[in-house]
């Protein structure tokens, strides 16, 4: 009985088939989409937080900082002058950084770079996912 | 893993080929329109809803993550858009255009009269069901979709879908079996 009902209903539902929209349905949909060009779901491949130029600059800074480690003596100190141009302190203060300090700074810079890369990847992915809901 | 035709088209659209969207519209326009029409029973409303569905699909295409299949996704959007439109229309004292629902598809001059009459009777019988059940019956018997997919589309439990399908099938059967004997005798005599 149940199988008979199933068979009969299936036959008749298949028989009525699908309804069709008007002739100009496709054109209407496409024109709605083309008019609202801001709706485009296109993934903008080059729209990233840090451009190639930016990465090159960051790379150069890291390389030059790393290079400094090899060009200084083991026991030397790096003089850095900081000028305090105020009325109270009108002298030059010299700050000396030890080699180990410079190495530490370079390592920290590398960490910052790594984190920047990771964060930018996450933000890029989030942006592409939510672009059309913004 | 081989990518499906839908997935390939979606990738084309997302890489900037907007005209590839035409392929998706062509492929799904009849079924999207049919589902909207099953809910709304009104040609213009169903067509507007179907257009809104495609615009919505286009807008959210980049967010589609292939977790479900594209067909299930687009039918779910269609079902909810249609139900929402029906609710807003009901709030405005919308009267279902029953006659239009019954005569849809009749402008096909190649259809012979008996087939057209038969279709009209089946449509009339189908319209005795609530809108959600009309959609379920269409998806189950015409699209051969699984209970699981129908549950995903209508956002109901599988048990609920099974119950509704069983109930509506019984109702349709009771109404159609008399028509069936009429149709078969009509076919034999002609």
Interface residues (C-beta under 8 A of the other chain):
Chain A: X4 X5 X6 X8 X9 X10 X12 X13 X14 X15 X16 X17 X18 X19 X20 X21 X22 X25 X26 X28 X29 X30 X32 X33 X34 X36 X39 X40 X41 X42 X43 X128 X129 X131 X132 X133
Chain B: X13 X14 X15 X16 X18 X19 X21 X22 X25 X26 X29 X30 X31 X33 X34 X37 X46 X47 X50 X51 X54 X55 X58 X59 X60 X61 X62 X63 X104 X105 X118 X119 X122 X123 X125 X126 X137 X138 X141 X142 X169 X170 X172 X173 X176 X177 X180
